[in-house]
């Protein structure tokens, strides 16, 4: 072995040791995060499935007889069918779960068409220039703005409408044929105000995700379509959008899951934390057909949402509410997990069906 090779051996050994130490650090960081997450999830799940031990009064003797409502676990059937209550063992999430479903539905109706349409314009129609670069920079910045800032914007723009309608406000009456709709102006602390605020929150994310999905479609697809005589809109509709749909749907679902877990914007616009009715008095799917008037009135009703309700329960002094809040957290995590799983499944399904 030559002399230069012998001199390089200690240096190579030192580099291998450094690489091994770095590998151990990365592996340890990963497992540390997973263990902490597992401990938190198990702790929350344990609280959601047990009530605290009953306190026995001094001097009491004999077995204590628990009520039927006290023996049930927090995460029970009654938890999904009851409204919130001042008695923690009777509290439920019927109103917040319907409020969250209404919020996500309205946010999707507002943000998806605008977001995808904006992405199509920026990627397929807009010319390169200062104006487009300005829009892109602002989109990137808006995607990182704290959610509480959007809450302040929603309070000013949608709840108060900049004070344009005076202190008392006005009511706009719309005749829909089968019923009349009373639209308050400004929207005040209604469901539509919360949905518009959350739509602003997720809109930059939807636009950026849709842009990335459209940008990933090979230019050869567009060129081949133009060569066959298709117009630009026909190319976008029949070739580009189907190919970009996995990325678009993934971005949309992840953006909606973020909106599902937001509490700060709803707190800023003044959403309720204690409410004993659902928007439009709709508590199940059958009520939609029995009471169509409630369906159009629901967006202008007062509301609460699951993250806001959990936050309210955690701040209450009674120990039982900590277990009720844990049950709400489990429900919220399950919904978010299902939404993220749906994003993965949709992306995988569309990718399998796409053939270049």
C-alpha positions in Angstrom: 0.0 0.0 0.0 1.3 3.4 -1.0 2.1 6.1 1.5 -0.7 8.5 0.4 -3.3 5.6 0.9 -2.0 5.0 4.4 -2.4 8.7 5.2 -6.0 8.7 4.0 -7.1 5.7 6.1 -7.5 7.7 9.4 -9.4 10.5 7.6 -11.8 8.0 6.0 -12.4 6.3 9.4 -13.1 9.6 11.0 -15.7 10.4 8.3 -17.4 7.1 8.7 -17.6 7.7 12.5 -19.1 11.1 11.9 -21.6 9.6 9.4 -22.6 6.9 11.9 -23.1 9.4 14.7 -25.3 11.5 12.4 -27.3 8.5 11.5 -27.9 7.6 15.1 -28.9 11.2 15.9 -31.5 11.2 13.1 -32.8 7.8 14.1 -33.0 8.9 17.8 -34.9 12.1 16.8 -37.4 10.1 14.8 -38.0 7.6 17.5 -38.2 10.3 20.2 -40.9 12.1 18.2 -42.8 8.9 17.7 -42.6 7.9 21.3 -43.8 11.3 22.5 -46.7 11.2 20.0 -47.7 7.7 21.1 -47.6 8.8 24.8 -49.8 11.8 24.1 -52.3 9.8 22.0 -52.5 7.0 24.6 -53.0 9.6 27.4 -55.8 11.4 25.5 -57.5 8.1 24.6 -57.3 6.9 28.2 -58.9 10.1 29.4 -61.6 9.8 26.7 -62.5 6.3 27.9 -62.6 6.8 31.6 -64.1 9.1 34.2 -62.1 10.3 37.3 -62.7 8.2 40.4 -65.7 9.5 42.4 -64.8 11.4 45.6 -66.2 9.7 48.7 -67.4 12.2 51.3 -65.9 11.9 54.8 -67.9 9.7 57.1 -69.7 7.9 54.2 -69.8 4.1 54.5 -70.9 1.4 52.2 -70.6 1.2 48.4 -71.5 4.2 46.4 -74.3 3.8 43.9 -73.5 5.6 40.6 -76.0 7.0 38.3 -76.4 5.5 34.8 -75.1 8.6 33.2 -72.1 8.6 35.5 -71.1 5.0 34.7 -70.9 5.6 30.9 -67.5 6.5 29.4 -67.1 10.0 28.0 -66.7 8.8 24.4 -70.1 7.1 24.2 -73.2 7.2 22.0 -74.7 9.9 24.1 -71.6 12.1 23.5 -72.6 12.3 19.8 -76.3 12.9 20.4 -76.2 15.4 23.2 -75.7 19.2 23.2 -73.2 20.8 25.5 -74.3 20.9 29.1 -73.3 22.5 32.4 -73.1 19.0 33.7 -69.9 17.5 32.2 -71.2 13.9 32.1 -74.2 15.0 30.0 -72.2 17.2 27.6 -72.0 16.2 23.9 -70.8 17.4 20.5 -74.0 17.4 18.5 -73.9 21.2 17.8 -70.1 21.5 17.2 -69.9 18.5 15.0 -72.7 19.8 12.7 -71.2 23.3 12.9 -67.8 21.9 11.7 -69.5 19.9 8.9 -71.3 23.1 7.7 -68.1 25.1 7.9 -66.1 22.6 5.9 -68.9 22.3 3.3 -69.1 26.0 2.8 -65.4 26.5 2.8 -65.1 23.9 0.1 -67.8 25.5 -2.0 -66.1 28.9 -1.6 -62.4 28.1 -1.9 -62.2 25.2 -4.4 -63.7 26.9 -7.5 -61.8 30.2 -6.8 -58.6 28.5 -5.9 -58.5 26.0 -8.8 -59.7 28.7 -11.2 -56.9 31.1 -10.1 -54.3 28.4 -10.5 -55.5 27.6 -14.0 -55.3 31.3 -14.9 -51.8 31.8 -13.4 -50.4 28.6 -15.0 -52.2 28.4 -18.4 -53.2 31.9 -19.3 -51.2 34.6 -17.5 -48.1 35.9 -19.3 -44.8 36.0 -17.5 -44.2 39.5 -16.1 -44.1 41.7 -13.0 -47.8 41.3 -12.3 -47.6 37.5 -12.2 -44.5 37.5 -10.0 -46.2 39.9 -7.6 -49.1 37.6 -7.3 -46.9 34.6 -6.7 -44.9 36.4 -4.0 -48.1 37.4 -2.2 -49.5 33.9 -2.4 -46.4 32.5 -0.9 -46.5 35.1 1.9 -50.2 34.7 2.6 -49.8 30.9 3.0 -47.6 31.6 6.0 -49.6 34.3 7.7 -50.8 33.3 11.2 -54.5 32.2 11.3 -55.3 34.8 14.0 -54.6 37.5 11.4 -57.2 36.0 9.2 -59.6 36.1 12.1 -59.1 39.8 12.6 -59.7 40.3 8.8 -62.8 38.2 9.0 -64.1 40.2 12.0 -63.7 43.5 10.1 -64.7 42.4 6.6 -67.5 39.8 7.2 -68.8 40.2 10.8 -68.9 44.0 10.7 -68.5 44.7 7.0 -66.4 47.8 7.7 -69.4 49.4 9.4 -71.0 50.2 6.0 -74.5 49.3 7.2 -74.6 51.3 10.4 -75.0 50.2 14.0 -78.3 48.3 13.6 -77.5 46.8 10.2 -80.0 45.9 7.5 -81.8 42.7 6.3 -81.9 41.7 2.7 -85.0 39.6 1.8 -84.5 37.2 -1.1 -87.4 35.3 -2.7 -86.2 31.8 -3.6 -89.6 30.5 -4.9 -90.2 27.8 -2.3 -89.2 30.1 0.6 -87.8 33.5 1.5 -84.3 34.1 2.8 -83.5 36.9 5.3 -79.8 37.8 4.8 -78.5 40.0 7.7 -76.1 42.8 6.6 -73.5 42.7 8.0 -73.3 38.9 8.5 -72.5 39.3 12.2 -71.3 36.2 14.1 -73.0 33.7 11.7 -71.9 30.5 10.0 -71.3 32.2 6.6 -68.9 34.7 8.3 -66.8 31.9 9.7 -66.8 30.0 6.4 -65.7 33.1 4.5 -62.9 33.7 7.0 -61.7 30.1 6.8 -62.0 30.2 3.0 -59.5 33.1 3.0 -57.3 31.1 5.3 -57.0 28.1 3.0 -57.3 29.8 -0.4 -53.5 30.5 -0.8 -52.8 26.8 0.1 -55.3 25.6 -2.5 -54.0 27.9 -5.2 -50.3 26.9 -4.6 -51.2 23.2 -4.5 -53.2 23.4 -7.7 -50.4 25.3 -9.4 -47.9 22.7 -8.5 -50.2 20.0 -9.8 -50.7 21.8 -13.1 -47.0 22.5 -13.4 -46.2 18.8 -13.0 -48.2 17.9 -16.2 -45.7 17.3 -19.0 -45.8 20.0 -21.7 -45.9 17.2 -24.3 -49.5 16.6 -23.3 -50.5 20.1 -24.2 -48.5 20.1 -27.4 -50.0 16.9 -28.6 -53.5 18.2 -27.9 -52.9 21.4 -29.8 -51.5 19.3 -32.7 -54.8 17.4 -32.9 -56.7 20.7 -33.3 -57.9 21.2 -29.7 -58.4 24.7 -28.3 -56.6 25.8 -25.2 -59.7 25.4 -23.0 -60.4 21.9 -24.5 -56.8 21.0 -23.7 -57.1 22.2 -20.2 -60.4 20.5 -19.6 -59.8 17.1 -21.2 -56.1 16.7 -20.8 -54.4 18.9 -18.2 -57.0 18.9 -15.4 -57.6 15.1 -15.4 -53.8 14.6 -15.2 -53.4 17.2 -12.4 -56.4 16.0 -10.4 -54.5 13.8 -7.9 -52.3 16.8 -6.8 -55.3 19.2 -6.8 -57.5 16.9 -4.7 -54.6 16.2 -2.3 -54.0 19.9 -1.8 -57.7 20.6 -1.3 -58.3 17.9 1.3 -55.2 18.9 3.3 -56.2 22.5 3.2 -59.7 21.6 4.4 -58.3 19.5 7.2 -56.3 22.5 8.3 -59.5 24.6 8.3 -61.2 21.8 10.3 -58.8 22.1 13.1 -58.6 25.9 13.3 -59.9 27.6 16.4 -58.2 31.0 16.5 -60.1 32.6 13.5 -63.4 31.5 14.9 -62.6 32.9 18.3 -61.7 36.2 16.7 -65.0 36.5 14.9 -66.9 35.6 18.1 -68.3 32.2 17.4 -70.2 30.7 20.3 -68.8 28.2 22.7 -72.1 27.2 24.5 -75.0 26.5 22.1 -78.0 24.2 22.4 -79.1 24.0 18.7 -77.6 23.1 15.3 -77.5 25.5 12.4 -80.9 25.5 10.7 -82.3 23.1 13.4 -80.9 20.3 11.3 -79.7 17.4 13.5 -79.8 14.6 10.9 -80.0 14.0 7.1 -83.8 13.5 7.3 -84.3 17.1 8.6 -82.9 18.4 5.3 -86.0 17.0 3.5 -88.5 17.7 6.2 -87.3 21.3 6.7 -85.8 22.8 3.5 -86.3 26.3 4.9 -83.7 25.4 7.6 -81.3 24.4 4.9 -81.2 27.9 3.5 -81.3 29.5 6.9 -78.4 27.5 8.3 -75.6 29.6 6.9 -76.9 32.7 8.7 -77.4 31.0 12.1 -75.1 31.2 15.1 -72.7 28.3 15.4 -69.9 26.6 17.2 -67.2 24.2 16.0 -65.4 21.2 17.4 -62.0 22.9 18.0 -63.7 25.8 19.7 -65.8 23.5 21.9 -62.7 21.5 22.9 -60.9 24.7 23.8 -63.9 25.8 26.0 -64.0 22.5 27.8 -60.3 22.5 28.6 -60.6 26.0 30.2 -63.3 24.9 32.6 -62.3 24.2 36.2 -64.1 20.9 36.7 -61.9 17.9 36.3 -64.6 16.0 34.5 -64.5 18.4 31.6 -60.9 17.4 30.9 -62.2 13.9 30.1 -65.0 15.4 27.9 -62.4 17.5 26.1 -60.2 14.4 25.6 -63.2 12.7 23.9 -63.7 15.7 21.7 -60.0 15.6 20.8 -60.2 11.9 19.8 -63.2 12.7 17.5 -61.4 15.6 15.9 -58.2 13.6 15.4 -60.2 10.8 13.9 -61.9 13.1 11.4 -58.5 14.7 10.4 -57.0 11.2 10.0 -59.8 10.2 7.8 -59.4 13.3 5.7 -55.7 12.8 5.3 -56.3 9.1 4.5 -58.8 10.1 1.8 -56.2 12.4 0.3 -53.7 9.5 0.1 -56.3 7.1 -1.4 -57.5 9.6 -4.0 -54.0 10.5 -5.1 -53.0 6.8 -5.4 -56.2 6.0 -7.3 -55.8 8.8 -9.8 -52.1 8.1 -10.3 -52.8 4.4 -11.1 -55.4 5.4 -13.7 -53.1 8.1 -15.3 -51.3 6.8 -18.4 -48.8 9.1 -20.1 
